[in-house]
């Protein structure tokens, strides 16, 4: 078990989105976040107290969580001094990066010398099966996006909270590092061998009560040439009964791909639904989740209204304005 509370390490994150792991923990488990650690040049800010390692330890922090999600998931060499010092200060380390803590000899040596723990959450711990496509009992909803990091996880967490508040049976199924750090369980999908990815999602969302909803954390985008594979695994392995379209309208290009523009919500609908119906012919698109963080309230509400009129679907920013419209859509199925 990863010991809480956390000091959230933002390193030298070049922008707010690069600190999405830390942001997710801060937003959904604020009781676990005592402060943030930022290196010179960091352009992300969670609004938490900036702390030294000693200050965080004195405030009760037990684990330094690497809250940065950089391209390729690597541990920056400039971070190493801080990570070593954190171990020496008495903090465990936790990371969801592809570059594993346990593969860094200097960190391993210091951890062993100080009796501290290294937690790599992006390591599959189960021998997942190959997907068989057999229909499972229970219901499932999946968020799919026009791009990476547009709010698919936030949509799922808000949906799960909203459904539980109404007494509906719901389980959030984490498929990425941030979701696993927030909930404590899940499948690190992008670290699973490709042949077993869809099977791992089947394993994650087993037979359940007929009125139980698995809220599957979305990943990647069918339109993102770097990360479309994880999305396909979720669509076919998850066999969703319902899809929610996710979009961030202020972006000028795909995340990390300046040569690629974002598709429209209509293009996402028309791409994702036929693929979902390969595994579940009854699948429907039931709503739209829009990340309006970079829009003022008036602009955001006008955009949501226009989207509803254009697509004939309920649209909301579930983190900013609540998930009721999306919960209503699922409850009506």
N, C-alpha and C positions, 0 to 999 in steps of 0.2 A: 504494500500500500504506500502511496506517495503521501508524505506527511504534510499537513497544512498547519498554518497558513503559508502563503507564498510571498516571496519577493519576485516581482515580474521583471525580467531582464529584457530591455528593449535594445540594448547594444547601440549600434550606429544606424538604426533603421532609417532609410532614406525618405519615407513618408508614412502617414498614418496606417495605410493599408498593409504595409510590410509588417506591422505589429499586430496583425489580426488575431494571432493566437492569444496574446496578452489581452487584447481588447475583448475577445470573447469571454475569457475568464472574468475580467473586470465587470462586464455587463451582466453575466449570468450567475456568477458565484462571487459577488463582491465581498462576502464575508471571509473569503479565502485570500484576499489581496490586501496586504498591509502596506505595500508601497511599490515604487518602480525604481529601476536602476538604469540610468541613461549614460552612454559614453559621449564624449565630445563629437559633435556633428549629428547627433540623433535628432531627427525631425518629427518624431512621434511623441505624443504626450497623452497619457490616459487620464490626466487630472488627479492622479494619486500623488502622495508625498514622494519627493525625490529623496532617496535614502542611500547612505553608504552601507556597505555590508555589515559593519558593526552596528549601525543604527537599526538596521532591519532585524538583526539577531536579537538586539535588546528589546525590540518591539514584539518579539515572539515568532518571527519567521522561522520556518523549519526547512524550507526548500526554495532554492533559486530555480525558477522555471524560465527556460529560454522561450520568450514570447514572440520571437521573430520568425516569420515564414519567408525565407528568401528563395530565389530561383535555384532549384537544385537541392535545396535543403542541406546546406553545408555549414559547418562550424567555422566561422571566420577566425583566422589566426590572431587577429587583433583582440578577439574575445578571450583568448586562452588565459591571459594573466588574471582577468576578472574571475573566470571559472575556477582556476586554481586557488585564488584568494578566498573565494566563497567556500570551498571545501575546507580550507585551513581555518576559516572563521566558524566552522561548525554547521554549515548548511549542506544538505543533500542537493543534488542536481537532477532536474527532470527536463527532458527534451523530446520533441516530436519530429526532429529533423531526420532526413535520410542518413546523414552523416552521424553514426551512432557514437554516443559517449563512450561506450565500452570498447570502441575501436581506436580510441585515442590513448596511446600508452602512457603519456604524461598524466592525463586525468585519472586513469586507472591506478597508477602508482600513488598519486596523492590521496585518492579515495581510500585505498587500502591502508595507507599510513595513518590516516586520520579517522578511520572507521566510519566514513560517510558512504552513502548509497548513491549509485548512478541509475537513474530510471530512463529507459528508452521506451517510449510508448508506441513508436512506429515499428514495432517488431511483431509479426504474426506469431501467436502462441498456440495455434490450433492447426492440425493437419486438415485443411478444408477440402471438401469433396469437389469433384467436377459437377457443374450444374446439370440437373436432369430435366428441368422444366415442368416437373409434376406440380399441379395446382395444389396450393396449401389453403387450409381453412384460415379464417380471419381476413381482415381488410388492411390495405397498405396504401400509403400516400407518399409520393416522392416529389421533391422540388427539383426542377430542371432550369438551367439558366442560359441566358444569352452569352454569358462569359463566366470566367472564374471569379470568385470573391465578390459576388453580387448580392449575397444575403441568403443563400440557400439554407445554411445552418441556422441562422437567426429565424428564418421562416419556420423551420421544423421545431425549434425550441419554443417559439411563440405559439405555434399550433398545439403542441403537446400540453403546454401550460393552460391554454384556453380550453382544450377538451377536458382536461382533468378538472378544471374549475366548474365545469358543467356536469361532472359526474360520469363523463364518457370514459370508456376503457381505452387507454392510450399508453404507448411506450415509445420514447425517443430512442432510435437506433443509431448510435454514433458510428461514422465510417471514416473519420479523419482525426488528426492529432488533437485539434482543439476540442471537438466533441468528446473525445475520450478523456481528456483532462478535465472537462466540465462534469461529465457524468460518471467517470470512473470505469467505464466498460465500453466495448465496441470492437469493430474490426478496422485495422489500419489499412484500408483498401488499396491504396496506391503502393503499398509494400508487399502485397500478395502477388505471387507468381501469376502471370497473365491467364494461364489455363484454368486457374482456380478462383479467379476474381468473382465471376457470377455465382459460383458455388458457395463462396464465402458469404455472399449476400443472402442466398437461400438459407444457409446455416444461421445467419443473424436474425432472420425473420421467419421462424418456424410456424407450424400449425398453432392456431390459437382459437379463442372463442370467436364465434361468428360475428359478434358485435365489437370485437377488439380491433383497434387501429394501431398498426406499426407505422410510426412517423420516421421515414428513412432519411437520414441526412444526405443531401445531395452533394455531388462533387463534380468539378470540371465543367465542361460544356461540350455538347456535340459539335459546336462550331469552332472550338479551340483546338488547333492542330497539335498542340503539345499534350493536352490532357483529355481528349475525347474518349479514350479507352475506358477510363474509370466510369464515365457517364453511361456508356453502353452496358457495362457490367451491372450497374445499379438498375437500369431499365429492364434488362432481361432477367437478372437474378432476383430483383425485387418484385417482379410481376405486379406493379402497382395497379390498384383499382382507380386511383385518381392522381392526376398530375397538377402541380401548381407551377405556373410560369414565373420566373424571377428575372428581374431586369434592373440595371442601374443606368438611368437615362442621360447622365451628364458626361459619360465617358466619350473620349474622342477615338479610342481604338481598343482592341482586345488587350487584356492585361498581359504585359510583356511582349506583345506583338504589334509594334507600331505600324506595320504594313497591312494589318487586318482591321477592318471596321466591324462594329457590332451588328449582328442581324436584328431584324425587327421581331417583335413578339409574335407576329403572324408567322414569320418564317420558323421560329422556334416551335410554335404549335404544330405547324404542318410537317415538321421534321420529327419531333419527338413522339407525337401520338401514333403514327403508323408503326414506328419501331416498338413502342410499348404494346401495341395490339398484336405483335408477333407472339408474345408470351401471355398476354391477357387480352383477348378480343373485346372484353367489356370495359376496358380502360377509358376514362373520360378526362378531359381537361376541365377543371372545376373553378379555377380562379387565378388571379395574378397578384404577385407580391413585388412591390416596387421599392427599391432602396432609395429613399428621398433625402438621405443624410445631407447632401450638398445642395439642397433646394430649400428656400424659405417656405414657411407653412402655406402661404397663399398659392405659390407656384406649385407646391407639392399636391395640394388638394385639387387644383385645376387639372393637373396632369392625371391624377387618379380618376377624376370624373370623365375626362376625355377618353381615357383608356377603357373604362367600363362601357362607354357608349360605342366605341369603335369595335371592341371585341365581343360585347354582349356577355361579359363575365364580371363577377365581383372583383374589385381591385382595391388593395390597401397597402400601406407600409405597416406590417404587423408589429414591428418593434416600436414605431413612433405613434401609430394611431390605433393599435390593437388588432387582434386577429379574428375578431368576431365574424366578419364577413366570410372568411375562409372556413371557420368552424361551422358556420351556418350551412355552407355549401356541402361539407362533408356529412353533417348531421342529416341533410335532406336526401342523401344517396340511399 
